[in-house]
Amino acid sequence: MIAIVLTVDGTFAVDIDTEEVTTRDGPTSSPEEIVLNLPRLVAAAATGATVLAVVDAKPPLLVSYDAAATWRATGHGLPPGRAVALADENPDVALYATRNRLYVSRDGGRFWAALAVELPEIETVELREG
């Protein structure tokens, strides 16, 4: 799985398994804007009925498994976020971006692991099959 990360200094591809970073020409595609009736919404991503929302609160994430009908707080201990992405084929794989760091969850947003790589200021992210 590859994270495509648009930063203030360009676009990077990060293999979330090996944490290998490469630069890319051109920007990532703009993420589809998801309209949610949530206060303090920063960013959101959806795949099927799974919706992951970054909010300006603690904890910084809300997850819904029923197309935004109900929400559960997650991401306790994570710093404030800027962007989020879900894998198209497997919504249990999620990517969360803070100012300079990426976090990955492989269990639907219950547990998060920081990637060691530190990037320039992150603007948006997306996940692609490797």
VMD Tcl script that draws the C-alpha trace (Angstrom):
set ca {
  {0.00 0.00 0.00}
  {1.39 3.38 -1.02}
  {0.59 6.71 0.64}
  {0.62 9.60 -1.82}
  {1.38 12.70 0.25}
  {1.06 16.26 -1.04}
  {3.25 18.59 1.02}
  {4.26 22.23 0.79}
  {7.52 21.02 -0.81}
  {6.03 18.63 -3.37}
  {4.51 15.18 -3.62}
  {5.97 12.07 -2.02}
  {5.12 8.38 -2.25}
  {5.56 6.45 1.00}
  {5.35 2.66 1.09}
  {3.50 2.13 4.38}
  {5.00 -1.36 4.82}
  {8.69 -0.59 4.20}
  {8.49 3.18 4.91}
  {10.53 3.83 1.76}
  {10.00 7.40 0.51}
  {10.26 8.53 -3.11}
  {9.45 11.86 -4.72}
  {6.82 12.16 -7.42}
  {6.24 14.59 -10.23}
  {2.96 16.44 -10.15}
  {0.40 16.74 -7.41}
  {-1.80 14.03 -6.02}
  {-5.39 14.12 -7.19}
  {-7.60 16.29 -5.03}
  {-9.48 14.17 -2.53}
  {-13.22 14.06 -3.03}
  {-14.81 16.48 -0.59}
  {-17.14 14.71 1.79}
  {-19.91 16.80 3.30}
  {-20.64 15.84 6.89}
  {-22.71 17.57 9.51}
  {-19.95 17.49 12.11}
  {-18.67 20.44 14.12}
  {-14.98 21.34 13.77}
  {-14.46 19.07 10.75}
  {-10.94 19.25 9.28}
  {-10.99 16.43 6.70}
  {-12.81 13.20 5.92}
  {-12.54 10.04 3.83}
  {-15.05 7.34 2.97}
  {-15.02 3.87 1.47}
  {-18.32 2.04 1.30}
  {-20.14 2.53 4.60}
  {-16.93 3.38 6.50}
  {-16.32 7.09 7.09}
  {-13.31 8.51 8.93}
  {-13.37 12.17 9.98}
  {-10.57 14.36 11.35}
  {-11.95 16.89 13.81}
  {-10.40 19.77 15.71}
  {-10.96 18.10 19.08}
  {-9.53 15.44 21.38}
  {-9.52 12.67 20.32}
  {-8.95 13.93 16.77}
  {-10.85 11.21 14.89}
  {-14.41 10.01 14.52}
  {-15.27 6.78 12.72}
  {-18.58 5.56 11.36}
  {-19.23 2.08 10.01}
  {-22.82 2.86 8.94}
  {-22.41 5.68 6.39}
  {-22.28 8.47 9.02}
  {-25.47 7.47 10.85}
  {-23.55 6.93 14.12}
  {-20.05 7.93 15.22}
  {-17.39 6.59 17.59}
  {-14.40 8.60 18.84}
  {-10.98 7.12 18.11}
  {-7.36 8.18 17.91}
  {-6.82 8.79 21.61}
  {-3.25 10.04 22.06}
  {-2.83 11.17 18.44}
  {-1.74 14.77 17.77}
  {-4.03 17.15 15.84}
  {-4.61 16.00 12.27}
  {-4.70 17.53 8.81}
  {-5.79 14.77 6.44}
  {-7.05 11.21 6.33}
  {-7.43 8.44 3.73}
  {-9.00 4.99 3.54}
  {-7.95 2.15 1.24}
  {-10.50 1.59 -1.53}
  {-10.37 -2.19 -1.36}
  {-10.06 -2.53 2.42}
  {-11.50 0.25 4.62}
  {-9.80 -1.30 7.66}
  {-6.56 0.24 6.32}
  {-6.50 3.93 7.17}
  {-3.93 6.72 6.96}
  {-3.91 9.75 9.27}
  {-1.66 12.75 8.65}
  {-0.50 15.32 11.16}
  {1.68 18.31 10.32}
  {4.77 16.24 9.41}
  {4.01 12.62 10.23}
  {1.87 9.74 9.02}
  {0.04 7.17 11.13}
  {-1.45 3.92 9.84}
  {-4.23 1.72 11.17}
  {-4.90 -1.77 9.86}
  {-7.90 -2.49 12.08}
  {-10.47 0.12 11.13}
  {-9.04 2.94 13.23}
  {-8.84 1.22 16.61}
  {-5.04 1.21 16.92}
  {-2.58 3.55 15.18}
  {1.16 3.21 14.51}
  {3.42 6.12 13.57}
  {5.63 5.76 10.53}
  {9.24 6.77 11.22}
  {9.46 9.05 8.19}
  {9.08 12.79 8.77}
  {7.86 14.87 5.82}
  {7.54 18.58 5.01}
  {4.23 20.14 6.07}
  {1.46 17.81 4.85}
  {-1.57 19.15 2.97}
  {-3.42 16.03 1.71}
  {-2.99 12.26 1.52}
  {-4.42 9.32 -0.39}
  {-3.87 5.57 -0.32}
  {-3.19 3.49 -3.44}
  {-2.50 -0.16 -4.05}
  {1.24 -0.75 -4.37}
}
mol new
graphics top color blue
foreach p $ca { graphics top sphere $p radius 0.5 }
foreach p [lrange $ca 0 end-1] q [lrange $ca 1 end] { graphics top cylinder $p $q radius 0.2 }
display resetview
